[in-house]
Amino acid sequence: MKSAIRRLTTLTALTAATLVGSAIASTSALAQNYGQQPIAPERAVAIAEPVSNGRFFRLLILEQLSDQRACFAERAGSPTVIEPLLLNFDFSGICGRRSDSNGYSVNIGNEDLSRRYRLQLTRQGDSLVLIALPGALPGQGGDLPTLEIGRSNGVANDFVKITLDPGWQLSRRTLNGSAQGHVYLSNSQSLETVIAQAGGPRPAAPAPTAPAAPTPAVPAPAAPTPVRPPILSGGSLPAPGASPVRPSSPASGETFYQVIVPSSSIIVRSRVRQIAPDAFNATVDGRQVIQAGLFQEQTRADQLVAQLSGQGIESQIIEGRRAALPGQPASSDTYYQVVVPESGADTRDRVNTIEAGAFRTQVNGRPFIQAGRFRERDRAEQLQQRLSAARLPAQIIEGSAPVASVPRPAPAPSVPSPAVPAPSVPAPSVPRPRQGQLTVVLDAGHGGRDPGAIGIGGLREKDINLDISRRVQQILNDRGINTVMARADDRELDLQPRVDIAERANADIFVSIHANAISLSRPEVNGLETYYHSSGLRLAQTIHNSLLQRTDLNDRGVRRARFYVLVNTSMPAVLVETGFVTGREDAARFRDPQAVGRIADGIANGILQYLNVQ
């Protein structure tokens, strides 16, 4: 990622309670209160913000509120990249930022459809497409088709501009004539017209409390979704052991119907598991997806797709044949894997700028970055040429089954590599989460013979880090989060074992907790700093803002850094410097148990907010 948003304040116009508390009201009632004011196209932009190192994207809207200084700049190319210029200055009153459903929604025909549609970015070929998905709330919008709103002119692990389709624009919501902070993706045409242009059926009226009989003019759909998803061309699945499969998976050589959700989001995976508890992350033809089910009968696959669509989750069906079991004849399907030898800590990031979704793997015991896996040789060669043009020595590996896969957690703690010094105390076992449970790894910096920084009055960083981490763990555990401590006591632990623990736990996020230091002759230096490397930007912003809201820490900003634990973890990861042990104000705060509790509360609430845990 070539740019970073430093400290971004989420703007909301209406509280979530207003939205949920009135869920049973019709959308026509909303239209009586809400209006809209167009925003000049040059003063606002819709952006695809990369998450998890570009494995998926979320919608971000930036708006220029005043002309005091620029909020963003556009860099032409394929794709067009937006540089958020919110760095090193207080942008309050200058820039507006909306990054979730509290900040934006869909409006069609001057009708607020926030209860019937939700916004999502999905990758389609070489474009990122902004779509409105039906089913924002349970039971709402199931009669509506998916609508396209805009798309990019390419894909990159960066802030990519979404150009709105004809008829769509950004506008500000008004309430009884007064402008609000909420932004609409709006279309002035009627809902019926927009749906007709999209090729969908005329929508039924908002559902009453009891199911309504279908009218003769509009046949009732047989499933919650009116449009059957495409069945994609498939191949053979990875051989058993490369990835888990459902118990009902087909035997070798038989036709299967694989239901996938085109996302790797932990939030989406959690929603999918509410319908299909065995869902897991997988890679299909180089795409990061969630496998929701695997069936021999297409009807069962159709039923699962309908259930997912009823909850507003887009899914697809892939038809193919199961790969041969060991000892049986191999499938005739050929795969072409594009890999790059890992020559440095930045190799994966460089590959991701060319092809999003790259991950670390091993081939014959050597470390590589897998950039893609394809069934067509020409697609693999095209990617190889693009990587080679960027001075990345890409290779193509041909085989009848994948020779490398995303590393998965081992069933038991592994022994650290001989090249990495082993911890003085064995690494803790990793508790297995319950079905659908989110996992957070907390990394208390330093420990054992490594005290970390020594501050005023002999303050030891390792003690502060562990105290805060234990408090955060308790808060998260109380909220049902599976929390893994990289070190739960005063033990010495090298950097690689900390990364190994996070990977073994298949963590959703990684939070490293530290205390800062400078010369003891500089007690005037105090404050909070939060670091990320690539995929942890939004997590860093969320935790940082939460801490500032709950403490009186000085704000020293959100920054990008190449700390080992940030560069080498595959999940969103941040490092929080909770204050200076050498600072007069911060040292006094570290000695106050109540103040330490507020720091822990700020970190924990930032994590919960990021994970969307209420």
C-alpha atoms as one frame of an Amber mdcrd trajectory, in Angstrom:
protein
   0.000   0.000   0.000   1.580   3.277  -1.052  -0.325   5.652   1.198  -1.742
   5.696   4.700  -4.596   7.480   6.425  -3.221   8.763   9.670  -5.978   9.539
  12.116  -9.484   9.359  10.703 -12.569  10.180  12.697 -15.695   8.256  11.731
 -18.676  10.544  11.250 -22.163   9.260  11.962 -25.466  11.042  11.523 -27.867
   8.679  13.233 -27.243   6.205  16.029 -27.545   2.483  15.428 -30.387   2.432
  17.913 -32.411   4.643  15.607 -31.854   2.232  12.747 -32.565  -1.009  14.585
 -35.275   0.317  16.875 -37.440   1.240  13.930 -36.730  -1.858  11.853 -40.390
  -2.775  11.593 -41.322   0.545   9.992 -41.682   0.674   6.212 -39.140   2.403
   4.022 -41.832   4.810   2.885 -41.976   6.159   6.431 -38.258   6.960   6.168
 -38.817   8.906   2.985 -41.208  11.236   4.807 -38.382  12.424   7.106 -35.226
  12.148   4.994 -34.285  14.187   1.966 -30.977  14.690   0.174 -28.629  17.326
  -1.200 -26.275  16.469  -4.093 -22.530  16.649  -3.428 -20.428  18.126  -6.234
 -18.576  15.202  -7.914 -15.178  16.844  -7.480 -15.690  17.210  -3.702 -16.332
  13.578  -2.789 -15.019  10.211  -3.883 -15.910   6.558  -3.309 -12.859   4.421
  -2.574 -12.137   0.696  -2.274  -9.967   0.496   0.846  -7.786  -2.649   1.028
  -8.121  -4.881   4.078  -6.044  -7.924   5.062  -3.267  -6.939   2.662  -5.640
  -6.540  -0.252  -7.430  -9.858   0.135 -10.717  -7.981   0.255 -11.918  -4.370
   0.195 -14.375  -2.167   2.052 -16.054   1.037   0.967 -14.595   4.356   2.121
 -16.059   7.751   1.193 -13.991  10.948   1.537 -15.519  14.409   1.207 -13.879
  17.836   0.965 -15.818  19.904   3.525 -13.825  23.142   3.231 -11.071  24.481
   0.972  -8.563  25.095   3.763  -6.419  22.219   2.476  -6.900  19.234   0.199
  -8.282  15.957   1.600  -7.388  13.695  -1.289  -5.627  13.603  -4.625  -6.211
  11.433  -7.673  -3.422   9.531  -9.431  -4.401   8.398 -12.915  -3.675   4.849
 -14.004  -5.173   1.382 -14.164  -6.553   1.440 -11.561  -7.016   5.070 -10.611
  -5.544   5.464  -7.124  -6.702   7.971  -4.514  -4.098   9.443  -2.173  -5.806
  10.410   1.115  -3.988  13.587   2.177  -5.188  13.467   5.792  -1.642  13.138
   7.086  -0.063  15.225   9.841  -2.883  17.702  10.321  -6.180  17.978  12.166
  -8.766  17.499   9.433 -11.828  18.266  11.602 -14.153  20.469   9.572 -11.935
  20.049   6.517 -12.435  16.413   5.553 -15.338  14.047   6.035 -14.820  10.292
   6.175 -17.441   7.523   6.120 -16.282   3.931   6.440 -19.294   1.825   7.437
 -23.083   1.564   7.207 -23.512   4.237   9.875 -21.926   6.718   7.461 -23.500
   5.766   4.124 -26.438   3.882   2.594 -28.487   3.491  -0.592 -31.187   5.945
  -1.698 -33.279   5.310  -4.813 -36.098   7.531  -5.990 -35.655   9.738  -2.871
 -36.362   6.651  -0.747 -33.916   5.637   1.992 -33.287   1.888   1.489 -30.853
   1.334   4.356 -33.142  -1.389   5.735 -33.457  -3.235   2.469 -30.010  -2.848
   0.879 -26.433  -2.898   2.114 -23.278  -1.910   0.242 -20.436  -4.281  -0.556
 -17.343  -4.342  -2.752 -16.641  -7.509  -4.690 -13.954  -8.399  -7.187 -15.057
  -9.325 -10.706 -12.132 -10.069 -12.998  -9.902  -7.005 -13.157 -12.426  -4.691
 -11.507 -13.686  -3.969  -8.022 -17.453  -3.603  -8.212 -19.587  -1.680  -5.707
 -22.939  -3.427  -5.370 -26.108  -3.002  -3.334 -27.062  -6.346  -1.797 -30.603
  -7.042  -0.579 -31.205  -8.040   3.010 -29.586  -5.315   5.159 -31.797  -6.473
   8.047 -33.303  -9.951   8.547 -36.532 -10.292   6.599 -35.987  -7.035   4.724
 -35.193  -6.829   1.009 -35.373 -10.536   0.159 -37.553  -9.695  -2.856 -34.969
  -7.387  -4.418 -32.150  -8.115  -6.902 -28.509  -7.134  -6.528 -27.707  -3.758
  -8.106 -24.406  -2.494  -9.467 -23.538   1.075  -8.395 -19.990   1.569  -9.664
 -16.671  -0.086 -10.439 -12.926   0.501 -10.638 -10.734   0.392 -13.755  -8.331
  -2.111 -12.211  -7.277  -3.757  -8.945  -4.360  -2.955  -6.616  -3.453  -3.221
  -2.955  -4.087   0.496  -2.562  -6.886   3.049  -2.222  -8.680   2.463  -5.532
 -11.211   4.897  -6.976 -14.726   3.600  -7.657 -16.353   5.393 -10.584 -20.119
   5.489 -10.167 -22.282   4.129 -12.971 -24.508   6.535 -14.944 -27.484   7.672
 -12.865 -25.694   7.245  -9.513 -24.227  10.054  -7.430 -23.098  10.921  -3.917
 -25.455  13.108  -1.917 -25.823  14.225   1.684 -28.821  13.100   3.703 -31.079
  15.769   5.164 -33.445  15.384   8.094 -36.428  17.717   8.043 -34.436  20.005
   5.735 -31.273  20.017   7.876 -28.072  18.535   6.364 -26.689  15.439   8.105
 -23.266  13.768   8.050 -24.685  10.622   6.427 -23.943  10.144   2.705 -26.210
   8.463   0.168 -25.257   6.471  -2.896 -28.317   7.799  -4.672 -30.213   7.342
  -7.913 -33.018   9.754  -8.782 -34.956   7.192 -10.833 -37.684   5.087  -9.259
 -36.774   1.769  -7.670 -38.851  -0.058 -10.285 -36.918   1.650 -13.104 -33.506
   0.944 -11.581 -34.422  -2.717 -11.074 -35.772  -3.015 -14.610 -32.515  -1.573
 -15.986 -30.608  -4.152 -13.927 -32.688  -6.933 -15.472 -34.478  -7.884 -12.254
 -38.166  -8.360 -11.438 -40.399  -5.612 -10.154 -40.042  -5.489  -6.358 -42.870
  -6.406  -4.069 -44.001  -4.029  -1.354 -42.122  -4.146   1.972 -43.008  -7.374
   3.738 -45.840  -7.129   6.298 -45.730  -8.910   9.632 -47.347 -12.021   8.070
 -46.298 -13.493   4.708 -48.326 -12.038   1.881 -49.714 -14.165  -0.971 -48.054
 -13.491  -4.314 -49.958 -11.295  -6.732 -50.794 -12.698 -10.185 -48.650 -10.017
 -11.872 -45.502 -10.892  -9.933 -44.898 -14.608  -9.321 -43.386 -15.293  -5.930
 -39.769 -16.443  -6.133 -39.138 -20.063  -5.178 -36.206 -19.002  -2.986 -35.314
 -15.801  -1.128 -33.157 -14.741  -4.080 -34.896 -14.022  -7.423 -31.754 -14.461
  -9.513 -29.980 -17.815  -9.554 -26.209 -17.402  -9.104 -23.947 -18.422 -11.917
 -22.368 -21.873 -11.857 -18.706 -21.200 -12.483 -16.355 -23.465 -14.370 -14.546
 -25.611 -11.864 -11.772 -28.138 -11.698 -10.725 -30.696  -9.187 -10.587 -29.703
  -5.557  -7.231 -29.815  -3.757  -6.370 -33.321  -2.645  -7.538 -34.255   0.870
  -5.248 -32.734   3.467  -4.684 -29.536   1.526  -7.901 -28.102   2.927 -10.758
 -29.449   4.995 -14.017 -30.555   3.351 -17.492 -31.164   4.647 -18.390 -34.700
   5.735 -20.763 -34.909   2.796 -18.007 -34.270   0.266 -18.154 -36.428  -2.884
 -15.925 -39.382  -3.530 -12.945 -39.183  -5.843 -13.873 -38.620  -9.488 -17.517
 -37.681  -8.792 -19.162 -34.389  -9.697 -19.402 -31.862  -6.880 -21.140 -28.533
  -6.381 -19.025 -26.181  -4.271 -20.753 -23.140  -2.727 -18.338 -20.255  -2.186
 -18.651 -16.702  -0.924 -16.240 -14.337  -2.736 -14.698 -12.813   0.381 -12.082
 -13.574   3.034 -13.514 -11.146   5.592 -13.660 -12.454   9.159 -16.970 -10.661
   9.572 -18.449 -12.277   6.461 -17.102 -15.667   7.536 -18.787 -15.252  10.915
 -22.107 -14.493   9.180 -21.716 -17.450   6.812 -21.069 -19.795   9.746 -24.415
 -18.828  11.252 -25.940 -20.628   8.254 -23.184 -23.144   7.419 -21.230 -23.865
  10.632 -18.465 -25.742   8.780 -17.562 -22.812   6.483 -13.867 -22.066   6.161
 -11.489 -19.832   4.205 -10.077 -21.368   1.017  -8.337 -20.442  -2.229 -10.087
 -21.105  -5.556  -8.210 -20.310  -8.765  -6.087 -17.781  -6.903  -9.050 -16.072
  -5.225  -9.469 -15.848  -1.472 -12.997 -17.147  -0.752 -15.099 -18.747   1.970
 -16.281 -22.286   1.228 -19.774 -22.616   2.624 -20.584 -26.124   1.411 -19.682
 -29.005  -0.880 -22.436 -31.257  -2.262 -23.086 -34.014  -4.775 -26.637 -32.775
  -5.429 -27.085 -29.410  -7.120 -30.431 -28.925  -5.388 -28.700 -28.892  -1.991
 -26.202 -26.345  -3.258 -29.090 -24.223  -4.565 -30.784 -24.390  -1.161 -27.645
 -23.144   0.612 -27.235 -20.323  -1.906 -30.845 -19.305  -1.254 -30.268 -19.303
   2.520 -27.152 -17.167   2.146 -28.871 -14.754  -0.216 -31.753 -14.415   2.247
 -29.215 -12.959   4.687 -27.725 -10.654   2.052 -24.636 -12.805   1.452 -23.572
 -13.139  -2.186 -22.473 -16.653  -3.145 -21.613 -18.728  -6.199 -21.651 -22.393
  -7.229 -18.614 -24.072  -8.766 -19.202 -27.350 -10.579 -16.306 -29.761 -11.002
 -14.823 -33.110 -10.085 -13.065 -34.153  -6.913  -9.291 -34.659  -7.075  -7.966
 -38.205  -6.834  -7.116 -39.654  -3.461  -3.524 -40.730  -2.774  -2.806 -43.979
  -4.604  -5.607 -43.410  -7.105  -5.194 -42.090 -10.652  -4.596 -38.358 -10.597
  -7.069 -35.925 -12.080  -6.346 -34.888 -15.631  -6.824 -31.229 -14.676  -3.634
 -29.171 -14.708  -2.876 -26.225 -12.431  -0.374 -23.443 -13.030   0.942 -21.842
  -9.868   2.826 -18.566 -10.103   5.357 -18.224  -7.299   8.129 -15.773  -6.399
  11.126 -16.768  -4.247  10.969 -14.894  -0.948  14.138 -12.816  -1.024  13.290
 -10.306   1.680  10.709  -9.159   4.210   9.043  -6.932   1.593   8.651  -9.579
  -1.132   5.011 -10.327  -0.303   4.130  -6.629  -0.239   5.782  -6.102  -3.617
   3.880  -9.045  -5.083   0.611  -7.749  -3.613   1.021  -4.462  -5.458   0.877
  -6.495  -8.685  -1.618  -9.220  -7.673  -3.637  -8.796  -4.484  -4.050 -11.818
  -2.231  -0.500 -13.209  -2.367   0.561 -15.329   0.599   3.618 -17.095   1.997
   4.078 -20.787   1.324   6.801 -23.396   0.875   7.729 -25.420  -2.191  10.110
 -28.317  -1.583  11.062 -26.742   1.726  11.962 -23.338   0.245  10.043 -20.137
   1.098   7.994 -18.653  -1.734   5.232 -16.116  -2.220   2.310 -17.588  -4.158
   0.942 -14.898  -6.434  -1.715 -16.949  -8.195  -3.002 -20.375  -9.231  -4.781
 -20.834 -12.550  -6.254 -23.498 -14.784  -5.202 -21.578 -17.932  -1.515 -21.390
 -18.842  -1.884 -18.039 -20.591  -3.269 -16.372 -17.443  -0.319 -17.669 -15.446
   2.103 -16.380 -18.080   0.438 -12.958 -18.078   0.899 -12.694 -14.317   4.485
 -13.941 -14.607   5.234 -11.196 -17.159   3.710  -8.502 -14.935   5.772  -9.670
 -11.976   8.940  -9.923 -14.042   8.402  -6.357 -15.283   8.476  -5.304 -11.621
  11.780  -7.182 -11.180  10.173 -10.045  -9.295  11.592 -13.364 -10.582   8.327
 -15.241 -10.945   8.204 -18.921 -11.783   5.384 -21.164 -13.008   4.901 -24.573
 -11.413   2.752 -26.997 -13.392   0.994 -29.934 -11.791  -2.203 -31.950 -11.623
  -2.915 -30.650  -8.098  -1.685 -27.690  -6.075   1.857 -28.164  -4.792   1.478
 -25.419  -2.202  -1.424 -24.149  -0.154  -2.151 -21.492   2.442  -0.413 -22.534
   5.663  -2.959 -23.831   8.161  -2.591 -24.051  11.928  -1.000 -27.237  13.223
  -3.032 -29.408  15.620  -0.484 -28.873  18.361   2.170 -26.240  19.131   5.168
 -26.678  16.902   8.790 -26.555  17.990  10.537 -23.329  16.899  12.948 -23.659
  13.999  16.591 -24.297  15.008  17.440 -21.030  13.257  15.287 -19.143  15.767
  16.309 -19.244  19.437  13.723 -21.150  21.449  11.939 -19.311  24.283  13.245
 -19.950  27.752   9.819 -21.313  28.685   7.761 -23.459  26.247   5.260 -21.466
  24.206   1.683 -21.690  25.492  -0.783 -24.051  23.902  -3.351 -22.381  21.705
  -6.962 -22.725  22.926  -9.298 -23.790  20.146 -12.189 -21.382  19.540 -15.796
 -22.502  19.602 -17.675 -22.732  16.315 -17.881 -19.283  14.734 -15.832 -17.651
  17.509 -13.401 -14.848  16.656  -9.778 -15.164  17.774  -7.509 -12.325  18.913
  -3.826 -12.780  19.761  -2.473 -10.347  22.375   1.299  -9.953  22.358   2.739
  -8.446  25.560   6.113  -7.119  24.423   9.437  -8.266  25.944   9.498 -10.482
  29.070  11.812 -12.715  31.092  15.454 -11.643  30.765  14.348  -8.882  28.373
  12.802  -6.097  30.505  12.194  -3.766  27.584  12.609  -0.073  28.288  13.466
   1.126  31.805  11.814   4.378  32.766  11.363   6.871  35.570  11.684   5.293
  39.010  12.713   1.938  37.533   9.480   1.298  35.608   9.931  -1.853  33.496
   8.184  -2.007  30.169   7.650  -5.788  30.291   5.562  -5.481  33.475   3.368
  -2.723  32.028   2.812  -4.640  28.804   1.740  -7.813  30.603  -0.568  -5.960
  33.021  -2.391  -4.192  30.183  -2.575  -7.385  28.082  -4.142  -9.383  30.924
  -6.767  -6.685  31.451  -7.573  -6.585  27.728  -7.824 -10.379  27.685 -10.364
 -10.350  30.499 -12.553  -7.790  28.743 -12.464  -9.702  25.443 -13.135 -13.048
  27.111 -16.167 -11.545  28.849 -17.481 -10.568  25.391 -17.061 -14.073  23.985
 -13.834 -13.492  22.049 -11.319 -16.342  21.986  -8.175 -14.580  23.264  -4.696
 -16.071  22.967  -1.798 -14.575  24.933   1.588 -14.806  23.211   2.995 -14.750
  26.743   0.745 -14.967  29.798   3.561 -14.639  32.341   7.093 -13.284  32.728
   8.784 -15.403  30.073  11.304 -14.551  27.396   9.940 -15.012  23.900  11.657
 -14.253  20.614   9.833 -12.493  17.774   9.280 -15.452  15.433   7.523 -17.602
  18.094   5.098 -14.716  18.651   4.283 -14.771  14.946   4.048 -18.580  15.011
   1.491 -18.453  17.838  -0.708 -16.072  15.831  -0.492 -18.216  12.694  -1.102
 -21.438  14.632  -4.188 -19.912  16.238  -5.477 -18.826  12.805  -6.021 -15.450
  14.491  -8.396 -12.891  13.059  -6.254 -10.027  14.389  -2.911  -9.578  16.197
  -2.326  -6.773  18.748   1.160  -6.212  20.164   1.220  -4.080  23.323   4.317
  -2.023  24.251   5.423   1.058  26.157   7.631   3.665  24.531  10.840   5.286
  25.745  13.290   8.053  25.006  16.114   9.559  27.051  15.389  10.071  30.749
  16.462  13.660  30.128  13.332  14.170  27.997  10.429  13.761  30.475   8.339
  16.211  28.433   7.872  13.587  25.677   4.624  11.723  26.335   1.840  10.202
  24.287   0.226   7.391  22.317   1.563   5.955  19.069  -0.029   3.114  17.075
   1.763   1.294  14.274   0.679  -0.913  11.376   2.437  -2.239   8.283  -0.081
  -3.138   5.562  -3.375  -4.784   6.432  -3.663  -3.293   9.927  -4.444   0.299
   8.974  -8.116   0.346   9.943  -7.452  -1.719  13.078  -4.743   0.755  14.119
  -7.040   3.713  13.545  -9.894   2.125  15.484  -7.788   1.207  18.533  -5.978
   4.555  18.477  -9.195   6.579  18.429 -10.752   4.389  21.138  -7.741   4.999
  23.408  -7.869   8.755  22.856 -11.568   8.777  23.753 -11.015   6.911  27.041
  -7.738   8.432  28.257  -5.964  11.777  28.329  -2.957  10.457  26.408  -1.276
  12.864  24.008  -1.934  11.974  20.387   1.303  11.173  18.541  -0.500   9.583
  15.609  -0.998   6.372  13.666   2.119   5.436  11.728   3.368   2.809   9.317
   6.400   0.756  10.391   8.223  -2.443   9.529   8.252  -4.079  12.960   8.918
  -7.812  12.654   5.596  -8.925  14.152   3.697  -6.618  11.778   5.534  -7.612
   8.600   5.473 -11.369   9.203   1.880 -11.961  10.388  -0.742 -12.781   7.757
  -3.710 -11.246   9.594  -4.391  -7.534  10.337  -1.750  -6.626  12.946  -0.895
  -3.524  14.980   1.625  -2.479  17.619   0.379  -0.060  20.286   2.873   2.107
  22.195   0.695   2.995  25.186   2.898   5.820  26.487   6.485   6.671  27.448
   8.004   5.083  30.558  10.458   7.998  30.373   7.687  10.598  30.191   6.638
  12.503  33.281   2.896  12.279  32.573   2.884   8.745  31.169   5.060   7.278
  33.944   2.616   8.585  36.545  -0.236   7.082  34.527   1.451   3.668  34.408
   1.668   3.692  38.249  -2.081   4.357  38.602  -4.088   1.085  38.363  -7.245
   2.976  37.350  -5.408   4.783  34.554  -3.920   1.479  33.357  -7.436   0.048
  33.392  -8.619   2.866  31.122  -5.790   2.103  28.678  -6.806  -1.561  28.610
 -10.450  -0.584  28.171  -9.531   1.640  25.229  -7.600  -1.134  23.486 -10.307
  -3.747  24.136 -13.126  -1.522  22.932 -11.175  -0.628  19.809 -10.789  -4.346
  19.058 -14.491  -4.991  19.661 -15.444  -2.075  17.447 -13.185  -3.339  14.653
 -14.655  -6.850  14.925 -18.157  -5.351  14.973 -18.949  -7.039  18.289 -21.732
  -5.178  20.056
